Amino acid sequence: MGMVKTDSTKFTLPGQVGADLAPNRLDIVKFLMICMVLLTVVSTFHVWSRFRLIELNLQIGEANSQLKELEQTHKRLKLEAAALKTPARIEAIAKRDLGMIVPEDDQTILVK
């Protein structure tokens, strides 16, 4: 029979089996921890952005309702200003409060 050559560096003792796996497990744990932290950060940002979006939509709704109110007030004030500018009202106030009268034909002078 022939002699078989064996490499003794490929053999491990029972106590050395865990020593080879420990660095690999540590790398996996570190990787998983980093993934969990990144997932937490991304999830937190997503929740915050959705909350901010809802908050901004509420502010837009409030601003739109306030704009409609102001537009109605503006229309009402324009109507009121138009009513106050009518010649009949101005003539009535001039006669009643200021004692003015409409001039007669002989009281008017044409300026050229």
C-alpha positions as CSV (number, residue, x, y, z in Angstrom):
1,M,0.0,0.0,0.0
2,G,1.1,3.5,-0.7
3,M,1.4,6.3,1.7
4,V,-1.2,9.0,1.7
5,K,0.0,12.5,2.5
6,T,-2.3,14.6,4.6
7,D,-2.2,18.3,5.3
8,S,-2.5,18.9,9.1
9,T,-3.5,22.5,8.7
10,K,-7.0,21.5,7.4
11,F,-7.8,19.6,10.6
12,T,-9.4,21.5,13.5
13,L,-9.8,20.6,17.0
14,P,-13.3,20.7,18.5
15,G,-12.6,23.9,20.5
16,Q,-11.4,25.7,17.4
17,V,-14.7,25.3,15.4
18,G,-16.4,28.3,17.0
19,A,-13.3,30.5,16.6
20,D,-13.6,30.5,12.8
21,L,-17.3,31.3,12.8
22,A,-17.2,34.1,15.5
23,P,-15.7,36.8,13.2
24,N,-18.2,36.0,10.4
25,R,-21.1,36.1,12.9
26,L,-19.9,39.5,14.2
27,D,-19.8,40.8,10.7
28,I,-23.3,39.6,10.0
29,V,-24.6,41.1,13.3
30,K,-22.9,44.4,12.5
31,F,-24.5,44.4,9.0
32,L,-27.9,43.6,10.4
33,M,-27.6,46.3,13.1
34,I,-26.6,48.9,10.4
35,C,-29.6,47.8,8.3
36,M,-32.0,48.1,11.2
37,V,-30.7,51.6,12.1
38,L,-31.1,52.7,8.4
39,L,-34.5,51.2,8.3
40,T,-35.5,53.0,11.5
41,V,-34.2,56.3,10.1
42,V,-35.9,55.9,6.8
43,S,-39.2,54.9,8.5
44,T,-39.0,57.9,10.9
45,F,-38.4,60.2,8.0
46,H,-41.3,58.7,6.1
47,V,-43.7,59.1,9.0
48,W,-42.5,62.7,9.6
49,S,-42.9,63.7,6.0
50,R,-46.5,62.2,5.9
51,F,-47.3,64.1,9.1
52,R,-45.9,67.3,7.6
53,L,-47.9,66.8,4.4
54,I,-51.2,66.4,6.3
55,E,-50.4,69.5,8.4
56,L,-49.7,71.5,5.2
57,N,-52.9,70.3,3.6
58,L,-54.8,71.5,6.7
59,Q,-53.1,74.9,6.5
60,I,-53.9,75.1,2.7
61,G,-57.6,74.3,3.5
62,E,-57.7,77.0,6.2
63,A,-56.1,79.6,3.8
64,N,-58.6,78.7,1.1
65,S,-61.6,79.2,3.4
66,Q,-60.1,82.5,4.6
67,L,-59.5,83.6,1.0
68,K,-63.2,82.9,0.2
69,E,-64.3,84.9,3.2
70,L,-62.1,87.8,2.2
71,E,-63.4,87.7,-1.4
72,Q,-67.0,87.8,-0.1
73,T,-66.1,90.8,2.1
74,H,-64.4,92.5,-0.8
75,K,-67.5,92.1,-3.0
76,R,-69.8,93.4,-0.2
77,L,-67.6,96.4,0.3
78,K,-67.5,97.2,-3.4
79,L,-71.3,97.1,-3.5
80,E,-71.5,99.3,-0.5
81,A,-69.0,101.8,-2.0
82,A,-71.0,101.9,-5.2
83,A,-74.2,102.5,-3.2
84,L,-72.5,105.4,-1.4
85,K,-71.3,107.0,-4.7
86,T,-74.8,107.3,-6.2
87,P,-75.6,110.9,-7.3
88,A,-79.1,110.8,-5.7
89,R,-77.6,110.0,-2.3
90,I,-74.9,112.7,-2.7
91,E,-77.6,115.2,-3.6
92,A,-79.8,114.2,-0.7
93,I,-76.9,114.6,1.8
94,A,-75.9,118.0,0.2
95,K,-79.5,119.3,0.6
96,R,-80.2,117.8,4.1
97,D,-76.8,118.2,5.9
98,L,-75.1,121.0,4.1
99,G,-78.1,123.1,3.2
100,M,-77.2,123.3,-0.5
101,I,-79.7,123.8,-3.3
102,V,-79.7,123.3,-7.0
103,P,-78.7,126.6,-8.7
104,E,-81.2,128.5,-10.8
105,D,-80.5,129.4,-14.4
106,D,-79.7,133.0,-13.5
107,Q,-77.2,131.8,-10.8
108,T,-75.0,129.9,-13.2
109,I,-72.1,131.6,-15.0
110,L,-70.3,130.0,-18.0
111,V,-66.6,130.3,-18.0
112,K,-64.8,130.2,-21.3
